[in-house]
Amino acid sequence: MTRGSDALTHGFDALTRGLDGAGAAPRADGGGVVLCVGCRMDASGRLAVWRQLAVSCGLSTAQQSLQQLWGLLLLCLLCRLCFRLEVAPAAKHLASLLCGTLGLFLFFGLQLLWVLLLSGLCYLALLLSPRPGSRGLLLSGVVLLYLLIGELHLIDMVTWHKIRGSQMVVAMKVISLAFDLDRRAVGSLPSPAEFLGYVLFVGTAVFGPWISFSAYKNAVDGPKLSWAWLRRSLLSLLKSQACLLVSTCVAPYLFPVFIPLYGNAATQKWLYAYENAVSFHFSNFFVGHLSEGTSMSAGAGFTQEKDKTRWDMKVVSPLSVEMPRSMVLVVTSWNIPMSRWLKTYVFKNTQKLGTFPAILMTYTASALLHGLSFHLGAVLLSLGFITYVEHVLRRRLASIFSACVLSRPCASDCSHQHQKNLWVRLLNLLFSCLVVFQLAYLGSMFDSGEDEQEVEEGFAAIHTIQRWSDLGWAGHWLLFACWVLYRLIQ
């Protein structure tokens, strides 16, 4: 479960830290309303809290996020206009490079030099690659070495945590380009301007997502300006703001302010865990929709069908996460471009080792890209086991009962005898509930934290262990029970 792309992670953190505590105001005395965990409120009290949240949190959050983002959006539009000019391709790549560098400077200041250093080292490695067929593995090693050097505190921890997301986007781009060169999907090594224009493309440089080299080339030679382009870009930006408001102003107060559920000491911690998980989910949706908006504003994210252009970039699918059929679909819907990247450049290259080793290698690669963070690594590796056990268990149940209970929905012409029976729906609903339970369990650690330094530098291992220990390691026990069931019916 990757958080978009960690500037991705930093993008959201930077915005929320720049909100001057807007999201926390309703819990403080100074906000005029004091929230008491577990306290029961009548309708009038709940309405008063809603008003306070709308004023002190909602308006402030929307206003200050726009203040943070308007410069980047302006650079995206400028890049889009440059791509429409009748100039040499090298000039367009240079415009992409300059706009991307300015975008990084707006968010990271001079710390962007570390991103530029990674980009330069990777191009140098491509130039010096001894054999064309080994570029993919060579670039993977260079990127891994660079990220490990940064993680080993040779670079200031706070600085590294802030730029880690943009580093990850650059890493994914150069690795995919290297493998595409090996496969001859890309004909020849790009020029320096073309390469840097791609890896620092302003639409993806700060918030992602990963796009392929061919998608960037299509953006450079993209279609003319249209209402469809503008409408789709604005829609994604509006969705991102809505998700930011939910993450900041709704999810932290979900129980009992918005949903009147109260629990005892045993259940209250699970309600709190679910609140943390939902807040974390919508922070990811915010970054995902924002990256859709910035990418399309800059000219990427379209498909051409004959004479029709469709602006159809999709980074996240919130409904597939919040109303899941399976953990497999949650993982693929969490960050669709990154899921595609992992499948194409990691899973398929390691599948000859076997399905389970390939899955572990895929999640390990995702964890390494996100940095040597214990809590992210623990979540991602746990997800690797959960998705594998869920997949094989549901596949076995589908075979035994000849029913449509696979992790992914069956095609309309599948050979299963039982497709829409009531018991089939109930069994799928049971698996959906188990996924929601696991998501609350895994997401319980992604709270804001009481220690500001801990948030800046990333959570320590004790934070993860403490959160899961408080919940009795229930998610891992459930995983073990599902594995035992699978072995019994295998």
N, C-alpha and C positions, 0 to 999 in steps of 0.2 A: 504494500500500500504506500505508494510514493506520493509525496505531497506536491503534485505537479512537478515542479522543478525547483529546487530549494531557493532560488531567488524569487521565485516561487515561494519557498519558505521565507526567505528574507523579504520578498516583496510584501507579503502580508504582514510580517512582523514589523517592517519599517513603517507601514501605514498605520498599523494599530498602535505602535509606540508613539507615532506622531499625533495621535488623537488626543493627547493631553488628558488621558484618563476618562474620556467621554463614556466609554463602555462601562466604567466602574462607578460612575456617579450615582446611579440609583441605589447602590448598596451603601453609600456613605451618608453620614449625617448631613453633609453640605449639600447633597442633592435634594433634600427636602423630603425624601422617602427612605425609610429604613426597611430593608428586607431581612426577614428572619427565616433562616432555613428551617423548614418543618412547621412554621407558623401557618395557621389557617386564616384566610382572608375572605371577607364577604365580597359581594359583587361590587359595591361602591369602592372598597379598598383596592380591589384589583383594577378597576377602571382608573383610579388615581395613579396607580403605578404605571399603567399603560401610557397615560398622558405624560408622566415624568420621563419615561423612557423615550417617547417620541421627541420630546423637546431637548432633553439634556444629552441623549445618546444618538438618536436617529439623525437629527438635523446636523449635529456637530460632526458625526461620522461621515455623512455624505459630503458636507462642505469641505472638510479637511482632506478627504481622499481625492476629491476633484482638484484641490490645490496641489496635491502631490503629483497628479497624473497629467495635468493639462500640457505640460512641457513635452512629455513623451509622446502624447497623442499628436501634438503639433509637428514633431519630428517625423512621425509615421506618415502624416499627410504630405509633408514636404518631400519625403522619399518617394511616395506614390506619384507625385507630380513630376519629379525628376525622371522616373521610369517612363513617363509618357512623352518626354522630350525626344526630338529627332536628333540625337547625338550618338557618338560612338559608344559601343558597349562598355569600354573601359571607363568612360566618364560616369556611366550609371553605377558601375561597381564601386567607383570611388565615392559617389554620393551615398551609397548604402553604407560604406565603411565610415564615412564622416558622421552620418546621422546616427549610426549605431554607437560610435564612440561618444558622441555627445549625450546620447540616451544613458549610457553607462555612467558618464560623469555626473549627470543629474541625480542619480541614485547613490553612487558610490564614491564620488569625488576622485581623488588621485589613486584610490585603491583599485581603480579600473586597470592600472598598469599590470596587476597580476593576471587579469584576463587577457590582456594584450600579449603578455609574456608567454602564456600557454599557447595562444594562437600562433605566435611566431615560432615557438619550438616545434609545434606539430607540422608546420609547413616545411621547416628545415628537415625534420625527420622524413617527410614524404620525398623531398629532393634527394636525400642521401640513402634512401631505401635501396638495398643491394639487389633485391629481386622483386619484380612486379607482383608476383603471387604472394608475397609475404608482407605486404603493406598493412593489411588489416591487423595481423598479430603484432607487428612492430608498433603501430600507433596505439594499440591497446596497452602495450607495455609502457610506452612513453607517458601516456595519460595516467596510468595507474601509478607510476613512479612519481610523477609530479604531484598528484593528489595526496599520496602518502607523505611526501616531503612537507606539504602544507599542513597535513593533519598532525604531524609529529612536532608541532609547536615551533617549527622554524619560522613560521609566519604567525603574527599575533592572532590569538584565538578568536577574539571578537571580530577582527578584520576578516579572517578566513571564513567564519560563520556567515558573515554578511554577503560575501561574494560567492559563496559555494554554489548557489543555484545557477548563476551565470556561468561559472566554471563547468558545471555539469552539462549545460546546454551546448557549450563549445565542445566539450569532450564527446558528446553523442554525435555531433555533426562531423567532427574530423574522423571518428572511428567509422561511421557509416560511409563517408566519402572514401576512406581507404579500402574498405571491403568492396564498395561498388567499383573502384578502380581495378581491384583484383578480379572481379567477376566481369569486367568490361561493360558494366552497366553505365559507367562514365568512360568516355573514349580516351581521354588524355588528362594529364595533370593540369589543373587550372592554373592560370597565371596568378601571381601574388595578389593583384587587385581583385581578381575574381574570387580567389579563395577567402581573402579577408572580408570582402563584401558579403560572402555567404555566411561565414561563421559569426560575423558581427552585424548581421542584418537587423536593422532597428526594430522590426516587428516582432522579433523573437529574442533579442539580446538580453533583455532584462527579465521578462516574465515567461519566456519560452513561447510556444512549445518547440520541440524538435521538428524540423522540416527537412526533407531530403534535398540534395543538391539540385535535382531536376525540378523540384517544386520552387526553389529559389530562382532558377533560370526562367521558369515560366512566369514568375512574378516580375522579373526584369523586363520581359517581353510581353507583359500582361495586357489584358483588354482595356478598353477605354473606360473612363469614368462613367458611372451609371447610377440610377436611383437604387437598383437592386444591391449594388455594392455598398452604397451609403446606408441603406436601410438595414442590411444584415450586420454591418459593423456596429451601428448604433444599438441594435437589439442586443448584441453580445455585451456591449458596454453597460447597458441598462441591467441586464441579467447579473453582471458582475457586482454592480452596486447593490442590487437586491440581496445577493448572497452575502455580501459584506455586512449589511444591516442585520441579517438573520444571525450570522456568526457572532457579531459584536453585541447586539442589543436584544436578541430574542433567545437564542440557545442558552446563554448562561443563566437565564431566568425562566427556563421552560417549565420547571416544576417549582412552586405551584402557581406562578403568576399567569402563565398562558394556559396550561393544562392542570386543572385542580386535582393533582394526585399527591397524596401524603403517605409517608411511610414511617415505619418504626426504624430503630437503629439498624436493623438487619437489611431492610430494603432501601433505606435512604441513600446508602453508599452506591447502590446500583442506579438509582435515579440520578445521582450526581455523576456517575460514570457515563451514563447515557447523555447527559447534558454536555459533558466534555467532548464526547465522541461527535455529537451533532455539530457543536461549535467548530471542531476540527474539520469535519466534512465540508461545512459551508465555507470555511476559509480556503479549502482546496477548490471548491466550486467557484469562488470569487476569483482566484488566480486563473483557473481554467478558462472561464468566460472572458476575463480580462485579456488573456493571451490570444483568444480568438479575435477579440476586437482590435487589438494592436496589430496582429498579423494581417488581418483583412484590410485594415486601414492603410497598411503599408503596401498592399497589393498581392499578398500571398493568400492561399486558402481557397482556391476555386478549381472547378473541374470544367473541362470544355467538352460539350457533347454536340458535335456537328457545328452549327452556328449559334448554339445557345451556351451561355456562360452561367454556371451555377456557383454562387458563393456559399459553400456548404462545409466550411471547416468546422469540425466538432472535436473539442478537446476533452470535455467531461459529459457524462450522462447522469445527472443527479437522481433521477427516478430509479435507475438501475442500482444505485447505491442505497438510497433510503427505503426503497421497496424492492429488495433483492429477491431474485429467484435462487441464486447460488453465490458462493464466495468467488467462484471462477468469473462470473459476470461482474461482480463488484470490482475485482482486480483489473479487468480489462476496461471497465467504464470509468475507473478512477482517473486515469490519464491515458486517453486513447492513443495519441501519437507515441508516447513512451512505451506503452504496451506493444505497439506495432514494432518499435525499434528493438525491444528486447526479444520479441519472437523472431524477427528477421535476422538479427546479427548475433544473438547469443543462443537462444533455444535451438534454432535449426542447425547451428554450427556444432552444438554439443549433443544433439539428439542421438547420434550414433552410439553414445555411451549408455543409452537407455532413457526411458521417460523420466523416471524419478531423479536420476543424477542430473539430467538436463534441466529439470525444474529447479533443483537446488542451485545449480550453476547460474540459472537466470536470476533467481532472487539474490544470490550472492553478488552478482554483477550489479544489480540494482542497489544493494546495500553499499558496495564500494563506491559507486558513483555519488551516493548521498553522503559519503564521508564515514570516517571511523566513529560513528555515533552508536553507542550501545543500545539506546532505546529504539532508534530506527532499525538497526540491524536485528534486534530481538523481534520486532514486529514483522519485518520482512521475512525472516527465516521461519517464524511461526506461521505466517501466511503461506509459505511454501509447503509446509506440512499439511496445513488445513485444506488448501485447495487440492492437493494430491489425494488425501484421504477421502474428501468429499467426492471427488471425481470418480475414484475407483469404487466407492461404496454405492453411489447412485447408479453407476454403470452396472454393477452386479445386481442391484435390486431391479433395474429395468429389464435385465435378462431373465431373472427368476420369475417376475410377475408379468413380463411382456407389457410393460406400462411406460408411459411417457414421463419418466421421473429423472431423466438425465440432467446434468448440470446446465446444459443449454437446451432451449426449447426444440422439440422435434419438428421436422418438416411436416407439412400437411399430408404427405403421401408416405409417412414412415410405416414400417411393418409391425409396429406394436399393436396388440389386440385391444388394449385398454388405453384410451387417449384422453377422454374428458369425463371419465367416471368420477363420481363424488369422492370415492376413496383415493383416487389418483390426485385430485385437487387438494384434498386434505393432507396427503403425504408431501406434496410440493409445498404446501403452506407450512407444514412442520419444519421442513428444511429451511424455508425462508425465516422462520422464527429463530432457528438455531444460528443463522447467519447474523441476524440483528443482535442476538446475544453476544456472539463473538466480536462483532464490531464495537459494541459497548465496552467489552472487556479489553480489546486491543487499544481502543481509543481513550481509555480511562487515564492514561499517563500524559496525554497531550493537553494538559491544563496550562494556564498562563504562568503558574509558578509564583511563589512568594518571593523568591530571590531573583532580583533583576539580573545579577551577574550570571546566574544559572540559565536564565532565558537567553541572554546574549551569547553565551559560550556553548549552549547545548546541555541537555540534561545528563547528569551523571548516572552511572549504573544503579546506584542505590535508589534513585528516583523510580526507575522502572520496577525494580524488585519490590520496593515498598508498595507501589500501586497494585501490582498483581497479587502480592501477599495479602493486602487488605481485602481483596476479593476472593481469597481462598484458592488462588490458582485455578479458578473454576473453568476458564476457557481451555486450559491445557488438559484438565481432567476430562472435559467433554471431548476433546480431540482424541485422547487415549481411548475413551469408551467407543467412539465411532470406529477407530482402528481395530479394536477387539471385535466389534460386531462384524466388520468386514472380513476379518480372518476366520470368524466362525462360519460365515455363510459362503466363503470362497470355494 
